[in-house]
Each structure stands twice: as C-alpha cells, then as structure tokens.
Amino acid sequence: MPDGSRPTHTLLIHQAFTTPNDAGGTRHYELAQRVIANGDRFTVVASDFGYLSAKRTAGSLTGREEIVDGIRVLRVATSRSMHRGIAGQLLSFLTFAASSLIAALRVRDVDVVLGTTPPIFQAVTAWLVAAIRRRPLILEIRDLWPEFIIDMGKLKNPLAIAGARRLERFLYSHADQFIVNSPAYIGYLESKGVDRRRITLIPNGVSPEM
C-alpha cells in the first residue's frame, strides 16, 4: 500500500465499462470520477466493443489506451459474439478474461484491484491479478451470480450449478472487501459467511445536475 507519498492507484477490470459517450450505465465512470476528485488514480481494463451494441466503443482502439476525464482506460481485444446466444456470450466473456489478465498485469504501481460481477469470469481475472501482485481485492456484487441465471432458467445442469456455486464461494472467501448495490445483497453475503463489516453499500443513483 502507498506510504502517503503518492496517490492510491485503483485498477478496475470491467468488460462493460462505459463512459457518457457510450450506451449503458455509467456507474463505474462516476465512481472513478469521485476517486480522481479525491486526488487518487484510477485505471480501467475494458473491452474494445460495447456490451450492449457489440460495436467499437467511442474513441477506442484495440491495444491502445485513452484518457477519459482523467480515467486511464486500456482497451483489450474481445470476441464480438456477445449477442449470439449462450455460447457466444461465453466466448466473449472468456476472451475478455484472458486478454484483460495480460493487460492488467502490465499496469504498474497498483495498490488495490477492483473486480465486478457479473460476469463472473472478469472477477476471477481480478482475483488472479490481486493474488499475483499481492494486492487487496475489492469484489463488487451488482447481481447475484449464479442465482439469477439459475432463476431465469439459463443454467439447469446440476453439475454446472454446483461448479458455479463453488466458484462463487471461492471468490467470496478470497475478497478482502465487498461493494454491493442493493441492501438485500448484504443479507445474502452474510448468509455465505461474509462479515458485515467487510461490506459497503453503494446503490445506483442519478445526478440531479444532469
């Protein structure tokens, strides 16, 4: 951790990171803006194609970095198969998990790694980066995985469900701190053995100024 001589550097791994120029929610853009306003640094490893549109994100080039309102954004190659069924989604998730791992390990002076889920695979990448770099891992839960895909009927195989829940427990046991966007998720995490003192609620919201 920094000794106070330099700003804290947060690294976020998020396939669907969006700016105000892209389609989608800007939760993490807003979070980064507040971190930067506090005098700290924020780097994002993100896909080079939009999660909703499957088109190249505004101003991005694969393998290049851009500075968006003070946020350093590294765009990595990702399959464009997001909207081609379950197999296409899985391919998109896995290619990002691999390419983001390589890019994230090249980022210097990281103090804390922030992983967000779903999708779960990018959270695994965040854990790997944190473990290799020996840095704290903050895990953000924006939706309950795998519960929501089981409830929606997208995951039915008993072996796959058991494996998914085992992966969920693994990540929960290896995260140092948690962020949730719903009060109900606090109770869910507690039921999985997570200490309430390790959970911070940051709900979604709107900016009245906008």
N, C-alpha and C positions, 0 to 999 in steps of 0.2 A: 504494500500500500504506500501511497506517497507520503513523504515526511512533512508536507506543508510547503515545500519549496517549489512545487509545480501543481497545476490543476489536476484534479482527478479525471481520468480518461475512462469513459464507459464505452464498451463495444457491444452493439446490438446486432444479433443475427436474425433477420426477418425477411422472408421471401417476398411478402406482400407490402413492404414499406412503401407508403405513398406520400407525396408532397401535395400542396394545394393545387398543383398543376396536373395531377393525375386523378383518375377515377378511384374512388374508395375513401375509406375513413382515414383521418389524419391524426389518430391518437398518438402515435409514436413520434410524428413530426412535432406535435405540440409538447410532448414530454421532453424531446431533445431541445426544443427552444427554451424551456424553463431550466434545463440543466446548463445550457450555454449562458443564459442570463445570470446564472449563479457564479459564472467565471470558470466553469469546467469545460471539458472537451467531450464530444460525442461523435462516434463513428458508427456507421451502419453498413453491414454487408447485406445487399439486397439483390433480388432478381433483376435481370435486364429487360424483363417483359412484365406487363401489368397483370395482376392476379385476375381482375375482372374482365379486362379487354383482350388479353393474350397478345397485345400489341406492345411494341417497344415503348418504354416509359419516356416521358418528356425529358429531352436533353441527355439521355443516357446512351452510352456506348459500351458494349461488352468489354470487360477487362480494363475499363477506364474508371477514373474517379471524378466525381463532381462535388462542388461545394454548394450546398443549398441553404441559404440563410444561416451560414456558419456551421452547418452539419456536413461532415465528410461522409459521402456516400460512395461505396465501392460496388459497382455493378458486376455480377458474375453470370456466366452462361447458364441458362436453364432451358430445359425442354419446353417447347411451345404446345405441349399436348394436354394442357390443363383442362380443356373443355371437351375431351374425347373419351368420356366415360371414366370408370374407376381405374382402369389400367393406365389411362392417360394421366390422370391425377397423380397416381403413384409414381409414374415415371418422372413427372415434373417435380414432385417432392424430393425424390431420391437424387436427381441430378443437381438440384439446388443444394441439398445436404452435402454432397461431395464437393462441389465447386466452392461453396461458401466456407467449408472447412479449410481448404487450401488458402483461400484469400484471408481468412481470419487469422491464421497462424502467421501471416506475414505482417500483420499490423503490430507496430511497436508501442511500447510503453503503456500497455493495457493494465488498468487497475481492477476493473470489475467487468464480468461478462453477463450480459442480459439476454436470456432466452425467452421466447414467447411461443405459446402453443394454444390452439392448433395452427398448422400441422405439427405433429409430434416429432417428426424427423429433424426439423431445424432445432428443436430443443435438445435432441441428442447431440447434434453438432455443437451447440453451445456448451453442453456438459463436457464434451471432449476437449474443446478449446480451453475451458476453465481448468480442467484436470491437467492438461499438458503444460499450460502456462502457470499452474498453481495459483490461480486467482479465484476469488469468491464468485459463486454463481447465483444470480437472482433469476428465479423462474416465474414468469408471468402466466397466469391461467386466465385466458379470455373466454374459453368454453371448456366444458368438462369432457376430456378425451380419455378413454374411448366411449364414455357413457352416451354422448349424443349420437354417435354413429350407430351404436347398438340400438338405441331407442328409435332411430329413424329407419332401422331395418337394413342398413347398408353393410353391417358386419354381423354375420349369422353363424359362421363356423365356430364351433366350441373351442377348438384348438387355437384359432386366431384370436378369439376373445380372451382366452386365458393368457396368451402371449402378450396381447396389448395391455392387459391389466398388470402383468408383471413388469412391463416396461414403464408403465405409469408409476408403480410403486418404487421402481429403481430411481427414477428421476426425482421423485419426492424425497427420497432418502438421501440424495446427493446434493440437493439445492441448499444453499445457505440461508436465503431469504425468499419470500414469495410476494408477488403482487397479484391481486385479484380485482376484477371489475364489477363484481356482484357480491352483495352481502351474503347471499346464500352459499357462495363458494367457500366462505370461511368455515362454516359448519362441515361442509364436505371434506375439506382438507383436514380438519380436526378429527373427523371420523377415520382418516387414513393415518393418523398418528402424528400429524404436524402440530407443533407447538403454536398456539395462538400468537405468541409474542414474535413469531417469525413471519407473520402475515400482515401485509399492508393493503388496505382497500383504496384503490384509485378508480372511481367509477368513470364511465364515459360521460361526456357533457357537451355543452355548446358554449360558444363565446358570444355573449350579448353584444359585444362591439361589432361583430360581423353581421 
